Amino acid sequence: MRITNLRATPLAVPFRQPERWAFGTRSGLVSILVEVETDDGVTGIGEAAAYPSADIVLAVLRSLEDLVVGEDPMRIERLSKRIELVGTWHHVKASSPAIAAVEMACWDIVGKICGQPLVNLFGGRVRDEVEFFYYLSQQAPAQMAVDAAHGADEGFRTFYLKVGADDPALDIARVEAVRDGAGADALIRVDANESWSSGAAIRIIKQMEPFGLELVEQPVSGRNLQEMAYVRARVDTPILANEASWTRYDQLEVIRHGAADAVSLDNQMDGGLLNLKRGAGLCEVAGLPVLKHSLGELGVAVCAAVHVLASTPNFLPASQSYASFLLDDILADASPLPYKSGRLRVPTEPGIGVRLDKERVEKYAELYQRGARAFAFADSEAMVATPVLPKS
């Protein structure tokens, strides 16, 4: 069996409500559907987040054609090494989503040829369902309380919100509002996206702690692991590494520095599902729980990752998804994805175990062609401002 073609289709899918964070707002997400065709007639599907942009992902995919076409899709380790070393793409992180999408599609082919869902190829199930959090868009505290109550009514257990406002009192008010809306038993996770100095992080986290926090994600720079360890030693809430842990090499350094209590992993930033499993294994040896980060994904990428999460013991906290935002998806009979109480069941069909809805693919490919710019983060004030971090 040999790969004969890579086909990439950029898609734009709307959100139910805008996604807002400190540096912009977007009304939907862009993702690139990747189909790997073979001379045996088996086609594997993968997906790349449009990170840092769709144009870059598409350019990387074009550059991979000479390295991938003609290769055996069953020989995933060989293929990955060709891309990394012969292609000189060795952990240039902006290239990773494209590489990960090709690897994902090859795993889909392997599963289809073997007649097995990927979860069985990655070690078998340790759980039948995978938990995801409810993502809350930045809004006025009162509206965030309403949104949190809606998520609780849908059965979600973990609630995620961005912090790092210019006025820390607003962040604290939002956390208090989410506690009121989600209820006493809800888990609240805040993400500062590296926006605080160590002093600010310690002070603000301590002011939030009376409302109960599950994790604080990347409160300070991910490039200074000693500073992360310093903050970790001075607050009661566990610290979650994210920007500090894009690849398994980064995860090893987080472990060495004692910089976090939990680690966020991302197959798209680390070049594939196999590396996602490897990174989780490193953290398991160190006694750390892990969760999956998302750059913004549709159902193909979410379901592919679910197989790894379900087969790996230390994926314990709720992982990131866009369940609370996406209006639709591109999967047959599963658009939007069928979250039940914040959980997705592991697909049982061979490979990733999903089928594409061709009409939806065509619809959202056309939407991308008509107006992709409308789905990028945009904020007139943010575009002219000079972001200054850290905030003290």
VENJOUR-V408580 format. One record per residue. RES is the residue in one letter. PSI is psi in radians with two decimals (none if undefined). NEAR is the number of other C-alpha atoms within 8 Angstrom. Layout:
res-><RES,RES>
psi-><PSI,PSI>
near-><NEAR,NEAR>
This chain:
res-><M,R,I,T,N,L,R,A,T,P,L,A,V,P,F,R,Q,P,E,R,W,A,F,G,T,R,S,G,L,V,S,I,L,V,E,V,E,T,D,D,G,V,T,G,I,G,E,A,A,A,Y,P,S,A,D,I,V,L,A,V,L,R,S,L,E,D,L,V,V,G,E,D,P,M,R,I,E,R,L,S,K,R,I,E,L,V,G,T,W,H,H,V,K,A,S,S,P,A,I,A,A,V,E,M,A,C,W,D,I,V,G,K,I,C,G,Q,P,L,V,N,L,F,G,G,R,V,R,D,E,V,E,F,F,Y,Y,L,S,Q,Q,A,P,A,Q,M,A,V,D,A,A,H,G,A,D,E,G,F,R,T,F,Y,L,K,V,G,A,D,D,P,A,L,D,I,A,R,V,E,A,V,R,D,G,A,G,A,D,A,L,I,R,V,D,A,N,E,S,W,S,S,G,A,A,I,R,I,I,K,Q,M,E,P,F,G,L,E,L,V,E,Q,P,V,S,G,R,N,L,Q,E,M,A,Y,V,R,A,R,V,D,T,P,I,L,A,N,E,A,S,W,T,R,Y,D,Q,L,E,V,I,R,H,G,A,A,D,A,V,S,L,D,N,Q,M,D,G,G,L,L,N,L,K,R,G,A,G,L,C,E,V,A,G,L,P,V,L,K,H,S,L,G,E,L,G,V,A,V,C,A,A,V,H,V,L,A,S,T,P,N,F,L,P,A,S,Q,S,Y,A,S,F,L,L,D,D,I,L,A,D,A,S,P,L,P,Y,K,S,G,R,L,R,V,P,T,E,P,G,I,G,V,R,L,D,K,E,R,V,E,K,Y,A,E,L,Y,Q,R,G,A,R,A,F,A,F,A,D,S,E,A,M,V,A,T,P,V,L,P,K,S>
psi-><2.39,2.58,2.29,-0.35,2.55,2.25,2.20,2.29,1.87,2.43,2.57,2.10,2.23,2.75,2.76,-0.68,2.73,2.58,2.13,2.39,-3.02,-0.51,0.34,3.07,2.46,2.64,0.00,-3.11,2.71,2.33,2.74,2.04,2.26,2.21,2.18,1.98,2.60,2.87,-0.15,-0.01,0.01,2.26,2.27,2.57,2.49,3.12,2.40,2.23,2.56,1.20,2.23,-0.20,2.78,-0.65,-0.70,-0.76,-0.79,-0.66,-0.71,-0.75,-0.71,-0.67,-0.36,-0.25,-0.79,-0.42,-0.38,-0.79,2.30,-0.18,2.80,2.04,-0.25,-0.32,1.20,-0.69,-0.78,-0.79,-0.75,-0.72,-0.64,-0.77,-0.81,-0.76,-0.96,-0.72,-0.07,0.58,0.44,1.67,0.76,1.77,-0.56,-0.34,-0.24,-0.69,-0.68,-0.79,-0.75,-0.61,-0.68,-0.77,-0.72,-0.78,-0.62,-0.70,-0.65,-0.71,-0.80,-0.81,-0.71,-0.72,-0.70,-0.26,0.51,2.50,2.63,-0.54,-0.61,-0.54,-0.34,0.25,-0.14,2.84,2.36,-0.16,2.64,-0.33,2.66,2.33,2.45,2.75,2.95,2.06,2.11,2.18,2.54,2.13,-3.08,2.55,-0.75,-0.72,-0.58,-0.59,-0.71,-0.79,-0.68,-0.69,-0.66,-0.76,-0.69,-0.69,-0.53,-0.08,0.04,2.54,-0.47,2.34,2.28,2.32,2.59,2.43,-3.05,0.44,2.75,-0.56,1.86,-0.45,-0.55,-0.71,-0.77,-0.70,-0.66,-0.74,-0.76,-0.71,-0.72,-0.69,-0.78,-0.73,-0.69,-0.45,2.90,-0.49,-0.09,2.64,2.30,2.16,2.25,2.56,2.01,-0.13,0.80,0.32,-0.22,2.65,2.91,-0.69,-0.77,-0.72,-0.83,-0.81,-0.82,-0.71,-0.76,-0.57,-0.44,-0.44,-0.54,-0.37,-0.06,1.91,2.41,-0.91,2.63,2.03,2.22,1.15,-0.51,3.13,2.34,-0.08,-0.06,1.51,-0.46,-0.66,-0.70,-0.78,-0.63,-0.83,-0.78,-0.65,-0.18,0.09,2.81,-0.38,2.38,2.53,2.34,2.17,2.38,-1.32,-0.40,-0.16,0.70,-0.68,2.94,-0.45,-0.70,-0.70,-0.65,-0.69,-0.66,-0.75,-0.82,-0.63,-0.07,0.73,-0.17,2.77,-0.32,2.76,2.33,2.24,2.72,1.94,-0.51,-0.58,-0.30,0.28,0.19,2.91,-0.66,-0.67,-0.53,-0.79,-0.71,-0.78,-0.71,-0.64,-0.72,-0.82,-0.61,-0.72,-0.62,-0.03,0.47,2.35,2.72,2.84,2.89,2.28,2.73,2.34,-0.01,1.81,2.66,-3.03,-0.52,-0.92,-0.67,-0.85,-0.62,-0.79,-0.57,-0.65,-0.72,-0.76,-0.65,-0.34,0.11,2.08,-0.66,0.24,1.56,-0.92,2.81,2.39,2.95,2.39,3.05,0.58,-0.64,-0.09,-0.79,2.22,-0.48,-3.11,-2.97,0.26,2.47,2.25,0.27,0.80,1.92,3.02,2.50,1.19,2.33,1.99,0.72,0.23,2.64,2.39,2.62,2.23,2.58,-0.19,2.83,2.64,-2.50,-0.51,0.40,2.72,2.53,2.48,1.79,-0.60,-0.70,-0.72,-0.82,-0.72,-0.81,-0.34,-0.72,-0.69,-0.68,-0.80,-0.60,-0.63,0.98,-0.57,-0.49,-0.23,0.14,2.71,2.28,2.43,2.02,-0.66,-0.72,-0.55,-0.48,-0.18,2.82,1.80,2.32,2.10,2.65,2.86,2.23,none>
near-><7,11,14,10,9,11,8,10,8,11,14,14,13,11,13,8,6,11,12,11,9,7,9,10,12,13,12,14,13,16,15,15,12,15,13,16,13,12,9,6,6,9,10,13,14,16,18,17,14,13,11,7,7,13,7,11,16,11,8,11,12,7,8,10,10,6,12,10,11,7,9,10,13,8,7,11,6,7,13,9,9,10,15,11,9,8,10,7,9,8,9,7,7,8,12,14,17,16,14,17,15,13,14,15,16,14,15,15,14,11,15,12,7,7,9,12,16,15,13,10,9,9,8,9,10,8,7,8,9,13,10,13,14,15,13,12,11,10,7,7,11,7,8,16,15,9,10,13,11,8,12,12,7,9,9,14,12,12,16,12,12,13,9,13,8,5,6,9,6,9,11,11,9,12,11,10,12,14,14,9,12,14,9,6,6,11,10,15,13,12,13,14,12,12,12,16,12,12,8,10,12,11,8,10,11,10,8,12,10,6,8,9,12,9,11,15,13,16,16,15,14,13,5,7,13,8,10,15,12,10,11,12,6,7,10,7,10,12,14,13,16,13,10,13,15,13,11,13,7,10,15,10,9,14,11,7,9,8,15,14,11,12,15,13,15,12,14,15,13,16,14,15,13,7,11,14,10,9,12,13,8,11,15,10,7,7,6,11,13,14,14,11,11,8,7,10,15,10,10,13,11,10,13,12,10,11,15,14,11,17,14,12,8,9,12,8,8,10,10,11,13,10,9,9,11,13,9,9,13,12,14,9,5,8,10,9,8,7,8,8,8,13,11,12,7,12,10,6,10,13,14,15,10,10,6,8,10,7,6,10,11,8,8,11,12,9,12,12,7,6,8,11,5,8,13,12,8,10,9,6,6,11,7,6,6,5,5,5,8,9,10,6>
